[in-house]
Structure formats: C-alpha cells, structure tokens
Amino acid sequence: MAHVVILGAGTGGMPAAYEMREMLGHSHEVTLVSENPYFQFVPSNPWAGVGWRSRNDIVFEIEPRTKRKRINFVAKRCDKIDADKNVLTLADGSTIDYDYLIITTGPALAFEAVPGAGPHSGFAKSTHSICTIDHAEKAYEAYMNNLDSDNPDPIVIGAMPGASCFGPAYEYMLIVQKDLEKRGARSKIPELHFVSSEPYIGHLGLGGVGDSPQILASNLKNLGIQCHCNMNTVKVQDGKLLSEHFTDKGEKEKAESFDFGFSMMLPSFKGVDAVANVEGLCNPKGFVIVDEHQRSPKYPNIYSAGVCIAIPPVEATPVPTGAPKTGYMIESMVTALVHNIKANIEGKEGLEETGTWNAICLADLGDTGVGFVALPQFKPRRVDWYGEGPWVHWAKIAFEKYFMAKMKAGVSEPFYEKLIFQMMGISRLKSDEPAQLRKHG
C-alpha cells in the first residue's frame, strides 16, 4: 500500500486530495496536511476586502469533507521535509512518512522585501493585502476606517516589485472604485492611485494579453484613477509609500512618494520555509523546480503544482515582475501529477501526463469584468485574447459558487476549462510551450 501525502490544502491541494483518492481507490492511503483547519477560496478575497463577501461565504472547515472521502487530514504546520528519508516533521514534533509527496503549499508572502510593508507593520496606516481571508478582513476594516473619517486620505492600490499575480491588484482597484460609487462616497476620496512594478498598464506579468494594455489603461483613466508604472517601491512609512520610478531602459529616473489613508499593495511571493530549505528541490526564491510531468528532477517521488512551483518570468522588465499562475493552470497541473503518481504506483515505465502553462483569468470589476486567455503563457501564442463585459462578472460569481460546492462535495473534475472556453468561444487547446522553458525555473 502506498501513502500519498499532500502538503497544502488550497485551490491546488484540496482538488489533488480528492482526485488522488478517486484515482487510487481505497487500497492506498491519502493524507492532506494543512497549517489551517479551513479551506478558503482565495479568488473571492477582493470582494471580502470591501465587505461584499464575509468569511462564512468563502471559508469552510476541511475535516468533515475529507473524512467522508476517507482522506486523512492533519491540521498542523509542516516545519521540515526530509526528502531523503521521506518524512515530514510537523510543528508539534510529530512526523508523517510518505511514499509520494505532493507540494501544493502556495506561496509565502515576502512583505519583508520592502521595509515597513504589510498589515503587521505596526503602523496606524499600513499597507494591506488580500492574499488571505485574514488579510482581506483587515483590509476591509482599514478601508472603512479611512472612508468613515471626516477627511478621508488618498487610496493607493497596486503591486510591489517582484509581484507576479497582478490581476487581483487591478480587480481590487476597480472593485474599490465601484464600491465607492455604490456608497455615494467617490467624491470623498481626493485621489486614487494605482502603483505597479509592471512596465505598463495591462502587462499583467505576461507582456500584455490581447488588447489588455489599451483597454485597462482607458478604463482606469476614464475613472479618474492615476496610474504609475515601472515603480520600485522601496519603503513604507506610516501612511506613506516611497518608490523609485524607472525608465523603460531600466534607469532610475526619480523618487516618488504617495500619501495614503488606505493602501493595498500585493507583495512579492517566495517559497514556504519547509519547502525552500530542502536542498536541490527549489530555485533561489524557494519555488519547487518541476519537469513537464510536475515532478522534481532531484526527488522522483515529489511532485508539485500551483503557485509554489518555479516558472520563469515571461520577459525581463525594468522593475522585477513574475509570471502569474492561474486557476486553470493549477487544475491542469494537479490532474497531470495525480495520473503520473498512479502510473508510478502501478509500476509503469515513463510518464505521459503533462500540465500546462496556459493562463486563463476572470477578474470581476463590480458589475462588469475582464477576462484573458494566453495559450501558452510564453510568446508566440496560439491564443492571445482579452475581453470585457458583464458576462465576466456573472461568470466569476458562478465559478465561485461552483468551486465552493465542488470542494465541499469532494468532487474534482476540471470543469473550469470547459466553462471558460465555451463562454469565450474557444476550442480546447493543449499547451505547446517548449519544454526547455522549464529549465529556467
């Protein structure tokens, strides 16, 4: 009997546990390990950051669901991975042996990369995050504190240098704009600033997708949002963001500062300590290096999927940016690694299933939305599409309800791909990105 352990219970780990159980039947053991006892639907955090969702809407306890599927669940932090002995050491000193390990931890948030950044800085007016439900709740509280004051200060939203997932920054910026309109409070905010490490609006960590630069820049301008790109944020003080503006040639041009009453700045990501500390498993930032089969080249019984894997930037930019890892991409990775582990257990030679690096994203903007498809992430692309409309708003709401129901029921089929492709009128395409691109992870 093989023991498969999944480390991390997010949008990659939960489906991986369900799919692994379904694929292996009950003749093998499946264990899910998570620092938190609950699952949170991270794509809904921008809504939580303005009070459009509560914790109860997008969070549920894991154990009752996994128990029904005969999946072991351990709600403890993993402090060490001994990849040579196939052992996890947990925060309380207990250990778990494994035959196969699936790493789906997601990232650690590197607030320390910018001194003073993050919701735990101790400042009365700190920068906030919507990367977790806890952070989104803190952001909502700070947002309302500024809005309810007699003289609200400017709002600054964007992404720090090294950030890789820019979609939520745009999403939150435009959701805040829409929320202010709904409250009749837009005129109370003297300035709205979007501050990003991207070289231009709509870059998205992908070198632009379709008409994203023109459409997003136009939308932000028409709403009176001041945009600042090529911004290398170097320090946060109480109510002040200090940045350096770089030219397109990568030369530092001038220092700029932004006063704020409320700020949400997405941080750069890094690998979780327990994963990053395994010799030969990760790149210098702590992201897991995988081959086209989602398997570690050094440790053949370790697989990984999601935001925690190493994917190189699409291109060099004046201020560092990373490449996003979207929901469809994660589902594809998970399905591939589950099939490959089953093949390993059955003693089959060679692996056939590969994940894709295709980027598909839906971003809600309040009562409309934008969506993009980059197949593959790296140029040249077979599909390079960007669009907008109310249908995106409703599609994201529908997907939220669907995915939450799916995770509560223990269902793992990758419906996302079919749904989004059908709505966009695109036939199913497989990724054909060169395998050698993975070597740069």
Protein Blocks (a to p, Z undefined) as FASTA:
>chain_A
ZZdddedjdfklmmmmmmmmmmnommbccddddfbfbdcdfklmmmmmnopacfklmgcc
fklmmmmnopacdddddfbdcfknopacdfkopacddfbdcdfebpaddfklpghiajkl
opabdcddfkbmklmmmmmmmmmmmmmpmbdcdddddddehiablmlmmmmmmmmmmmmm
mnopmmmpmbacdddfbfbehklonnpaajlmmmmmmmmmmnopacdehiacfbdcehia
cdddddfkopafbdcddddfbdcddddddddfklmmpghkacfkopacddfkopafklmm
bccedjkbccddfbdcfbacdddddfklmmmmmmmmmmmmmmmmnopgcjfbdcdfbdcd
dddehjaccddddddfbdcdfbdcddedjklmmmmmmmmmmmmmmmmnopabdfklmmmm
mmnopacdddfbdfklmmmZZ
